[in-house]
Amino acid sequence: MKLGAIPLIIIPFILYFLISVLGGAGVADETFRRVLFKVPLVNNTTGGWAFSWGDLIMLIMMLCLFVELLKSTYTGTVSMVDHGLSMVVFILCLIAFLMVPQAQTSVFFFIMVAALIDVVAGFMIGIRTARRDLNIGGNN
């Protein structure tokens, strides 16, 4: 199996659980609200912009989703394996969200939604691309 077939949404999924387990706090929400760094702003009434662990996970998740959407435009066997594995990742996210207390946070909910978008967009774009390829081939 090629590395291109592995859905990248698994990266924030694994990273989320690594941070929540190694975070040390009993509640995952507290772990993901911990500030990594602050950036002072011109209007310093609020103390600046705080970047937390949850923000980092969300940023990584959005970048992975962007790459996954780009990958879904390709057709082929690797693409079909990627779509199938994306469905497995979404199912894992859904089960974890429903069953694991550490996964019942807003950050993990957005990871699950990104996995769902990856699945739906992957199949929709794949079908659309295949239909376009068939139309081009039928006109020759």
VMD Tcl script that builds the backbone (N, CA, C; Angstrom):
set m [mol new atoms 420]
animate dup $m
set s [atomselect $m all]
$s set {name element resname resid chain x y z} {
  {N N MET 1 A 0.839 -1.173 0.000}
  {CA C MET 1 A 0.000 0.000 0.000}
  {C C MET 1 A 0.890 1.244 0.000}
  {N N LYS 2 A 0.516 2.214 -0.805}
  {CA C LYS 2 A 1.282 3.448 -0.904}
  {C C LYS 2 A 0.924 4.395 0.226}
  {N N LEU 3 A 1.860 5.280 0.547}
  {CA C LEU 3 A 1.618 6.253 1.609}
  {C C LEU 3 A 0.522 7.240 1.234}
  {N N GLY 4 A 0.303 7.466 -0.062}
  {CA C GLY 4 A -0.737 8.377 -0.510}
  {C C GLY 4 A -2.132 7.886 -0.182}
  {N N ALA 5 A -2.269 6.606 0.140}
  {CA C ALA 5 A -3.576 6.039 0.457}
  {C C ALA 5 A -3.963 6.234 1.920}
  {N N ILE 6 A -3.029 6.692 2.739}
  {CA C ILE 6 A -3.320 6.878 4.159}
  {C C ILE 6 A -4.000 8.230 4.350}
  {N N PRO 7 A -5.188 8.250 4.931}
  {CA C PRO 7 A -5.873 9.533 5.159}
  {C C PRO 7 A -5.150 10.368 6.213}
  {N N LEU 8 A -4.886 11.613 5.886}
  {CA C LEU 8 A -4.115 12.476 6.781}
  {C C LEU 8 A -4.895 12.937 8.005}
  {N N ILE 9 A -6.213 12.770 7.997}
  {CA C ILE 9 A -7.004 13.161 9.160}
  {C C ILE 9 A -6.633 12.299 10.372}
  {N N ILE 10 A -5.983 11.184 10.132}
  {CA C ILE 10 A -5.537 10.332 11.232}
  {C C ILE 10 A -4.466 11.046 12.075}
  {N N ILE 11 A -3.758 12.010 11.483}
  {CA C ILE 11 A -2.698 12.723 12.210}
  {C C ILE 11 A -3.282 13.539 13.359}
  {N N PRO 12 A -4.272 14.431 13.125}
  {CA C PRO 12 A -4.833 15.140 14.282}
  {C C PRO 12 A -5.568 14.211 15.244}
  {N N PHE 13 A -6.135 13.121 14.737}
  {CA C PHE 13 A -6.796 12.126 15.587}
  {C C PHE 13 A -5.801 11.545 16.591}
  {N N ILE 14 A -4.669 11.100 16.101}
  {CA C ILE 14 A -3.639 10.507 16.970}
  {C C ILE 14 A -3.029 11.578 17.871}
  {N N LEU 15 A -2.755 12.748 17.303}
  {CA C LEU 15 A -2.166 13.833 18.080}
  {C C LEU 15 A -3.083 14.262 19.217}
  {N N TYR 16 A -4.381 14.283 18.952}
  {CA C TYR 16 A -5.358 14.642 19.980}
  {C C TYR 16 A -5.244 13.691 21.167}
  {N N PHE 17 A -5.223 12.389 20.889}
  {CA C PHE 17 A -5.171 11.429 21.984}
  {C C PHE 17 A -3.818 11.424 22.679}
  {N N LEU 18 A -2.742 11.694 21.946}
  {CA C LEU 18 A -1.440 11.801 22.605}
  {C C LEU 18 A -1.420 12.974 23.585}
  {N N ILE 19 A -1.940 14.120 23.147}
  {CA C ILE 19 A -1.951 15.300 24.016}
  {C C ILE 19 A -2.904 15.095 25.192}
  {N N SER 20 A -4.060 14.487 24.932}
  {CA C SER 20 A -5.023 14.317 26.032}
  {C C SER 20 A -4.526 13.300 27.058}
  {N N VAL 21 A -3.806 12.282 26.624}
  {CA C VAL 21 A -3.281 11.289 27.565}
  {C C VAL 21 A -2.059 11.842 28.294}
  {N N LEU 22 A -1.162 12.502 27.556}
  {CA C LEU 22 A 0.063 13.024 28.163}
  {C C LEU 22 A -0.152 14.373 28.846}
  {N N GLY 23 A -1.329 14.982 28.629}
  {CA C GLY 23 A -1.608 16.301 29.194}
  {C C GLY 23 A -1.647 16.325 30.702}
  {N N GLY 24 A -1.993 15.225 31.307}
  {CA C GLY 24 A -1.966 15.132 32.753}
  {C C GLY 24 A -3.232 15.591 33.447}
  {N N ALA 25 A -4.012 16.437 32.828}
  {CA C ALA 25 A -5.236 16.909 33.480}
  {C C ALA 25 A -6.300 15.831 33.392}
  {N N GLY 26 A -7.168 15.807 34.368}
  {CA C GLY 26 A -8.233 14.813 34.371}
  {C C GLY 26 A -9.272 15.059 33.295}
  {N N VAL 27 A -9.453 16.315 32.920}
  {CA C VAL 27 A -10.448 16.672 31.917}
  {C C VAL 27 A -9.727 17.135 30.664}
  {N N ALA 28 A -10.096 16.570 29.515}
  {CA C ALA 28 A -9.428 16.899 28.264}
  {C C ALA 28 A -9.632 18.359 27.876}
  {N N ASP 29 A -10.788 18.926 28.211}
  {CA C ASP 29 A -11.053 20.333 27.883}
  {C C ASP 29 A -9.996 21.254 28.497}
  {N N GLU 30 A -9.611 20.977 29.723}
  {CA C GLU 30 A -8.592 21.796 30.386}
  {C C GLU 30 A -7.255 21.676 29.684}
  {N N THR 31 A -6.919 20.479 29.238}
  {CA C THR 31 A -5.655 20.260 28.550}
  {C C THR 31 A -5.596 21.068 27.262}
  {N N PHE 32 A -6.669 21.089 26.508}
  {CA C PHE 32 A -6.655 21.770 25.219}
  {C C PHE 32 A -6.861 23.272 25.324}
  {N N ARG 33 A -7.171 23.764 26.530}
  {CA C ARG 33 A -7.261 25.214 26.740}
  {C C ARG 33 A -5.953 25.806 27.255}
  {N N ARG 34 A -4.992 24.936 27.575}
  {CA C ARG 34 A -3.695 25.429 28.042}
  {C C ARG 34 A -3.023 26.240 26.931}
  {N N VAL 35 A -2.523 27.386 27.305}
  {CA C VAL 35 A -1.917 28.298 26.338}
  {C C VAL 35 A -0.498 27.858 26.021}
  {N N LEU 36 A -0.199 27.770 24.718}
  {CA C LEU 36 A 1.166 27.471 24.272}
  {C C LEU 36 A 2.009 28.741 24.248}
  {N N PHE 37 A 1.443 29.802 23.657}
  {CA C PHE 37 A 2.133 31.084 23.628}
  {C C PHE 37 A 1.114 32.200 23.437}
  {N N LYS 38 A 1.554 33.419 23.768}
  {CA C LYS 38 A 0.716 34.602 23.580}
  {C C LYS 38 A 1.429 35.567 22.660}
  {N N VAL 39 A 0.643 36.235 21.822}
  {CA C VAL 39 A 1.172 37.240 20.919}
  {C C VAL 39 A 0.564 38.583 21.338}
  {N N PRO 40 A 1.397 39.535 21.718}
  {CA C PRO 40 A 0.853 40.844 22.100}
  {C C PRO 40 A 0.288 41.570 20.877}
  {N N LEU 41 A -0.829 42.232 21.076}
  {CA C LEU 41 A -1.468 42.971 19.995}
  {C C LEU 41 A -1.388 44.466 20.280}
  {N N VAL 42 A -1.714 45.262 19.267}
  {CA C VAL 42 A -1.631 46.713 19.408}
  {C C VAL 42 A -2.550 47.189 20.529}
  {N N ASN 43 A -3.796 46.761 20.508}
  {CA C ASN 43 A -4.744 47.094 21.561}
  {C C ASN 43 A -4.594 46.032 22.643}
  {N N ASN 44 A -3.805 46.299 23.628}
  {CA C ASN 44 A -3.421 45.292 24.623}
  {C C ASN 44 A -4.397 45.224 25.795}
  {N N THR 45 A -5.692 45.457 25.544}
  {CA C THR 45 A -6.668 45.406 26.635}
  {C C THR 45 A -6.935 43.980 27.109}
  {N N THR 46 A -6.789 43.001 26.222}
  {CA C THR 46 A -7.058 41.609 26.600}
  {C C THR 46 A -5.788 40.836 26.931}
  {N N GLY 47 A -4.640 41.457 26.825}
  {CA C GLY 47 A -3.395 40.758 27.123}
  {C C GLY 47 A -2.785 40.073 25.921}
  {N N GLY 48 A -3.398 40.195 24.756}
  {CA C GLY 48 A -2.851 39.595 23.547}
  {C C GLY 48 A -3.642 38.389 23.087}
  {N N TRP 49 A -3.182 37.818 22.006}
  {CA C TRP 49 A -3.832 36.652 21.420}
  {C C TRP 49 A -3.170 35.396 21.966}
  {N N ALA 50 A -3.958 34.517 22.544}
  {CA C ALA 50 A -3.438 33.282 23.139}
  {C C ALA 50 A -3.656 32.125 22.178}
  {N N PHE 51 A -2.607 31.332 21.971}
  {CA C PHE 51 A -2.655 30.156 21.102}
  {C C PHE 51 A -2.546 28.920 21.981}
  {N N SER 52 A -3.585 28.069 21.964}
  {CA C SER 52 A -3.646 26.922 22.873}
  {C C SER 52 A -3.376 25.610 22.134}
  {N N TRP 53 A -3.326 24.527 22.916}
  {CA C TRP 53 A -3.154 23.191 22.331}
  {C C TRP 53 A -4.314 22.860 21.395}
  {N N GLY 54 A -5.518 23.232 21.764}
  {CA C GLY 54 A -6.679 22.996 20.913}
  {C C GLY 54 A -6.576 23.735 19.595}
  {N N ASP 55 A -6.054 24.970 19.639}
  {CA C ASP 55 A -5.850 25.736 18.414}
  {C C ASP 55 A -4.839 25.053 17.498}
  {N N LEU 56 A -3.795 24.508 18.094}
  {CA C LEU 56 A -2.776 23.802 17.308}
  {C C LEU 56 A -3.376 22.581 16.606}
  {N N ILE 57 A -4.175 21.815 17.343}
  {CA C ILE 57 A -4.817 20.636 16.751}
  {C C ILE 57 A -5.741 21.064 15.607}
  {N N MET 58 A -6.509 22.134 15.814}
  {CA C MET 58 A -7.435 22.609 14.776}
  {C C MET 58 A -6.677 23.074 13.534}
  {N N LEU 59 A -5.546 23.746 13.718}
  {CA C LEU 59 A -4.739 24.198 12.592}
  {C C LEU 59 A -4.206 23.008 11.798}
  {N N ILE 60 A -3.683 22.027 12.495}
  {CA C ILE 60 A -3.177 20.821 11.829}
  {C C ILE 60 A -4.308 20.095 11.112}
  {N N MET 61 A -5.474 20.036 11.755}
  {CA C MET 61 A -6.627 19.368 11.154}
  {C C MET 61 A -7.056 20.058 9.860}
  {N N MET 62 A -7.080 21.392 9.853}
  {CA C MET 62 A -7.481 22.109 8.640}
  {C C MET 62 A -6.471 21.924 7.509}
  {N N LEU 63 A -5.189 21.904 7.841}
  {CA C LEU 63 A -4.177 21.661 6.813}
  {C C LEU 63 A -4.297 20.248 6.243}
  {N N CYS 64 A -4.532 19.282 7.106}
  {CA C CYS 64 A -4.707 17.898 6.644}
  {C C CYS 64 A -5.961 17.759 5.789}
  {N N LEU 65 A -7.038 18.434 6.162}
  {CA C LEU 65 A -8.263 18.386 5.373}
  {C C LEU 65 A -8.046 19.005 4.004}
  {N N PHE 66 A -7.300 20.093 3.925}
  {CA C PHE 66 A -6.997 20.725 2.642}
  {C C PHE 66 A -6.252 19.756 1.733}
  {N N VAL 67 A -5.234 19.089 2.265}
  {CA C VAL 67 A -4.467 18.126 1.459}
  {C C VAL 67 A -5.357 16.949 1.048}
  {N N GLU 68 A -6.219 16.502 1.951}
  {CA C GLU 68 A -7.139 15.406 1.625}
  {C C GLU 68 A -8.089 15.799 0.491}
  {N N LEU 69 A -8.567 17.031 0.493}
  {CA C LEU 69 A -9.444 17.479 -0.590}
  {C C LEU 69 A -8.690 17.536 -1.913}
  {N N LEU 70 A -7.429 17.922 -1.873}
  {CA C LEU 70 A -6.618 17.900 -3.087}
  {C C LEU 70 A -6.401 16.464 -3.574}
  {N N LYS 71 A -6.141 15.556 -2.632}
  {CA C LYS 71 A -5.931 14.154 -2.997}
  {C C LYS 71 A -7.182 13.534 -3.605}
  {N N SER 72 A -8.353 14.011 -3.214}
  {CA C SER 72 A -9.591 13.407 -3.702}
  {C C SER 72 A -9.857 13.718 -5.178}
  {N N THR 73 A -9.130 14.656 -5.764}
  {CA C THR 73 A -9.341 14.975 -7.180}
  {C C THR 73 A -8.666 13.967 -8.100}
  {N N TYR 74 A -7.787 13.144 -7.568}
  {CA C TYR 74 A -7.133 12.125 -8.374}
  {C C TYR 74 A -7.979 10.867 -8.424}
  {N N THR 75 A -7.958 10.206 -9.561}
  {CA C THR 75 A -8.681 8.944 -9.686}
  {C C THR 75 A -7.674 7.805 -9.769}
  {N N GLY 76 A -8.095 6.642 -9.382}
  {CA C GLY 76 A -7.220 5.480 -9.441}
  {C C GLY 76 A -7.441 4.586 -8.235}
  {N N THR 77 A -6.688 3.510 -8.209}
  {CA C THR 77 A -6.823 2.527 -7.141}
  {C C THR 77 A -6.430 3.113 -5.788}
  {N N VAL 78 A -5.344 3.873 -5.760}
  {CA C VAL 78 A -4.888 4.474 -4.508}
  {C C VAL 78 A -5.961 5.408 -3.958}
  {N N SER 79 A -6.628 6.129 -4.848}
  {CA C SER 79 A -7.688 7.044 -4.433}
  {C C SER 79 A -8.850 6.287 -3.797}
  {N N MET 80 A -9.209 5.160 -4.349}
  {CA C MET 80 A -10.312 4.379 -3.794}
  {C C MET 80 A -9.947 3.795 -2.422}
  {N N VAL 81 A -8.715 3.366 -2.272}
  {CA C VAL 81 A -8.257 2.868 -0.970}
  {C C VAL 81 A -8.276 4.009 0.050}
  {N N ASP 82 A -7.846 5.201 -0.379}
  {CA C ASP 82 A -7.854 6.367 0.498}
  {C C ASP 82 A -9.275 6.698 0.953}
  {N N HIS 83 A -10.242 6.631 0.048}
  {CA C HIS 83 A -11.638 6.907 0.421}
  {C C HIS 83 A -12.153 5.875 1.428}
  {N N GLY 84 A -11.809 4.625 1.210}
  {CA C GLY 84 A -12.228 3.574 2.139}
  {C C GLY 84 A -11.610 3.758 3.517}
  {N N LEU 85 A -10.324 4.075 3.552}
  {CA C LEU 85 A -9.656 4.298 4.841}
  {C C LEU 85 A -10.166 5.567 5.519}
  {N N SER 86 A -10.550 6.566 4.712}
  {CA C SER 86 A -11.141 7.783 5.288}
  {C C SER 86 A -12.449 7.449 5.996}
  {N N MET 87 A -13.205 6.530 5.420}
  {CA C MET 87 A -14.448 6.094 6.064}
  {C C MET 87 A -14.144 5.392 7.388}
  {N N VAL 88 A -13.088 4.596 7.423}
  {CA C VAL 88 A -12.690 3.916 8.663}
  {C C VAL 88 A -12.286 4.945 9.723}
  {N N VAL 89 A -11.550 5.975 9.313}
  {CA C VAL 89 A -11.146 7.025 10.258}
  {C C VAL 89 A -12.375 7.743 10.803}
  {N N PHE 90 A -13.345 8.042 9.945}
  {CA C PHE 90 A -14.559 8.694 10.427}
  {C C PHE 90 A -15.305 7.810 11.422}
  {N N ILE 91 A -15.409 6.525 11.133}
  {CA C ILE 91 A -16.093 5.603 12.047}
  {C C ILE 91 A -15.359 5.542 13.391}
  {N N LEU 92 A -14.024 5.513 13.346}
  {CA C LEU 92 A -13.237 5.540 14.589}
  {C C LEU 92 A -13.501 6.829 15.372}
  {N N CYS 93 A -13.559 7.942 14.659}
  {CA C CYS 93 A -13.846 9.225 15.322}
  {C C CYS 93 A -15.231 9.209 15.952}
  {N N LEU 94 A -16.210 8.699 15.234}
  {CA C LEU 94 A -17.571 8.666 15.742}
  {C C LEU 94 A -17.680 7.785 16.989}
  {N N ILE 95 A -17.058 6.608 16.938}
  {CA C ILE 95 A -17.077 5.710 18.094}
  {C C ILE 95 A -16.364 6.345 19.280}
  {N N ALA 96 A -15.207 6.971 19.019}
  {CA C ALA 96 A -14.471 7.616 20.113}
  {C C ALA 96 A -15.275 8.762 20.707}
  {N N PHE 97 A -15.933 9.553 19.852}
  {CA C PHE 97 A -16.721 10.685 20.343}
  {C C PHE 97 A -17.866 10.214 21.232}
  {N N LEU 98 A -18.482 9.100 20.869}
  {CA C LEU 98 A -19.617 8.599 21.629}
  {C C LEU 98 A -19.215 7.829 22.883}
  {N N MET 99 A -18.040 7.201 22.872}
  {CA C MET 99 A -17.693 6.268 23.943}
  {C C MET 99 A -16.557 6.713 24.866}
  {N N VAL 100 A -15.644 7.547 24.387}
  {CA C VAL 100 A -14.456 7.899 25.176}
  {C C VAL 100 A -14.651 9.281 25.800}
  {N N PRO 101 A -14.606 9.384 27.119}
  {CA C PRO 101 A -14.843 10.687 27.770}
  {C C PRO 101 A -13.854 11.775 27.332}
  {N N GLN 102 A -12.585 11.421 27.099}
  {CA C GLN 102 A -11.600 12.415 26.678}
  {C C GLN 102 A -11.884 12.964 25.282}
  {N N ALA 103 A -12.678 12.251 24.498}
  {CA C ALA 103 A -12.981 12.680 23.131}
  {C C ALA 103 A -14.262 13.497 23.044}
  {N N GLN 104 A -14.893 13.748 24.145}
  {CA C GLN 104 A -16.160 14.482 24.128}
  {C C GLN 104 A -15.920 15.968 24.359}
  {N N THR 105 A -15.121 16.544 23.458}
  {CA C THR 105 A -14.805 17.971 23.500}
  {C C THR 105 A -15.117 18.589 22.142}
  {N N SER 106 A -15.144 19.907 22.107}
  {CA C SER 106 A -15.388 20.609 20.849}
  {C C SER 106 A -14.256 20.384 19.855}
  {N N VAL 107 A -13.023 20.333 20.349}
  {CA C VAL 107 A -11.880 20.112 19.457}
  {C C VAL 107 A -12.031 18.776 18.748}
  {N N PHE 108 A -12.349 17.737 19.484}
  {CA C PHE 108 A -12.493 16.420 18.854}
  {C C PHE 108 A -13.719 16.377 17.950}
  {N N PHE 109 A -14.780 17.086 18.321}
  {CA C PHE 109 A -15.955 17.146 17.461}
  {C C PHE 109 A -15.585 17.701 16.096}
  {N N PHE 110 A -14.753 18.737 16.065}
  {CA C PHE 110 A -14.347 19.305 14.781}
  {C C PHE 110 A -13.423 18.371 14.005}
  {N N ILE 111 A -12.627 17.575 14.698}
  {CA C ILE 111 A -11.839 16.544 14.009}
  {C C ILE 111 A -12.781 15.540 13.355}
  {N N MET 112 A -13.830 15.144 14.073}
  {CA C MET 112 A -14.815 14.202 13.530}
  {C C MET 112 A -15.538 14.809 12.328}
  {N N VAL 113 A -15.899 16.076 12.404}
  {CA C VAL 113 A -16.567 16.742 11.275}
  {C C VAL 113 A -15.624 16.816 10.071}
  {N N ALA 114 A -14.346 17.084 10.311}
  {CA C ALA 114 A -13.374 17.101 9.213}
  {C C ALA 114 A -13.261 15.725 8.568}
  {N N ALA 115 A -13.301 14.676 9.373}
  {CA C ALA 115 A -13.267 13.320 8.830}
  {C C ALA 115 A -14.515 13.046 7.988}
  {N N LEU 116 A -15.663 13.520 8.443}
  {CA C LEU 116 A -16.895 13.360 7.669}
  {C C LEU 116 A -16.822 14.136 6.349}
  {N N ILE 117 A -16.327 15.368 6.398}
  {CA C ILE 117 A -16.169 16.162 5.174}
  {C C ILE 117 A -15.214 15.460 4.220}
  {N N ASP 118 A -14.151 14.884 4.744}
  {CA C ASP 118 A -13.199 14.148 3.915}
  {C C ASP 118 A -13.885 12.989 3.202}
  {N N VAL 119 A -14.716 12.251 3.925}
  {CA C VAL 119 A -15.413 11.106 3.329}
  {C C VAL 119 A -16.392 11.565 2.252}
  {N N VAL 120 A -17.254 12.503 2.602}
  {CA C VAL 120 A -18.293 12.953 1.665}
  {C C VAL 120 A -17.673 13.639 0.460}
  {N N ALA 121 A -16.743 14.559 0.700}
  {CA C ALA 121 A -16.114 15.271 -0.415}
  {C C ALA 121 A -15.299 14.324 -1.279}
  {N N GLY 122 A -14.623 13.368 -0.655}
  {CA C GLY 122 A -13.839 12.415 -1.434}
  {C C GLY 122 A -14.687 11.634 -2.405}
  {N N PHE 123 A -15.809 11.114 -1.937}
  {CA C PHE 123 A -16.678 10.362 -2.830}
  {C C PHE 123 A -17.355 11.260 -3.864}
  {N N MET 124 A -17.801 12.447 -3.446}
  {CA C MET 124 A -18.478 13.353 -4.376}
  {C C MET 124 A -17.529 13.836 -5.473}
  {N N ILE 125 A -16.338 14.252 -5.080}
  {CA C ILE 125 A -15.361 14.723 -6.068}
  {C C ILE 125 A -14.912 13.565 -6.941}
  {N N GLY 126 A -14.727 12.387 -6.342}
  {CA C GLY 126 A -14.340 11.216 -7.126}
  {C C GLY 126 A -15.378 10.838 -8.172}
  {N N ILE 127 A -16.642 10.872 -7.777}
  {CA C ILE 127 A -17.720 10.557 -8.730}
  {C C ILE 127 A -17.778 11.605 -9.829}
  {N N ARG 128 A -17.659 12.863 -9.440}
  {CA C ARG 128 A -17.709 13.960 -10.421}
  {C C ARG 128 A -16.547 13.864 -11.403}
  {N N THR 129 A -15.349 13.572 -10.909}
  {CA C THR 129 A -14.174 13.443 -11.765}
  {C C THR 129 A -14.310 12.248 -12.694}
  {N N ALA 130 A -14.812 11.135 -12.173}
  {CA C ALA 130 A -14.994 9.946 -13.013}
  {C C ALA 130 A -16.040 10.199 -14.098}
  {N N ARG 131 A -17.112 10.896 -13.756}
  {CA C ARG 131 A -18.143 11.217 -14.740}
  {C C ARG 131 A -17.575 12.107 -15.839}
  {N N ARG 132 A -16.735 13.088 -15.459}
  {CA C ARG 132 A -16.111 13.968 -16.445}
  {C C ARG 132 A -15.183 13.171 -17.348}
  {N N ASP 133 A -14.403 12.236 -16.773}
  {CA C ASP 133 A -13.510 11.409 -17.575}
  {C C ASP 133 A -14.282 10.540 -18.547}
  {N N LEU 134 A -15.434 10.016 -18.130}
  {CA C LEU 134 A -16.260 9.210 -19.027}
  {C C LEU 134 A -16.823 10.052 -20.156}
  {N N ASN 135 A -17.248 11.275 -19.859}
  {CA C ASN 135 A -17.778 12.145 -20.898}
  {C C ASN 135 A -16.721 12.525 -21.910}
  {N N ILE 136 A -15.512 12.776 -21.468}
  {CA C ILE 136 A -14.427 13.115 -22.392}
  {C C ILE 136 A -14.112 11.911 -23.267}
  {N N GLY 137 A -14.074 10.726 -22.693}
  {CA C GLY 137 A -13.764 9.523 -23.455}
  {C C GLY 137 A -14.866 9.151 -24.434}
  {N N GLY 138 A -16.123 9.475 -24.119}
  {CA C GLY 138 A -17.233 9.112 -24.996}
  {C C GLY 138 A -17.350 9.991 -26.228}
  {N N ASN 139 A -16.754 11.179 -26.204}
  {CA C ASN 139 A -16.857 12.092 -27.337}
  {C C ASN 139 A -15.839 11.811 -28.422}
  {N N ASN 140 A -14.857 10.996 -28.152}
  {CA C ASN 140 A -13.812 10.725 -29.159}
  {C C ASN 140 A -14.264 9.770 -30.160}
}
mol reanalyze $m
mol bondsrecalc $m
mol representation Tube
mol addrep $m
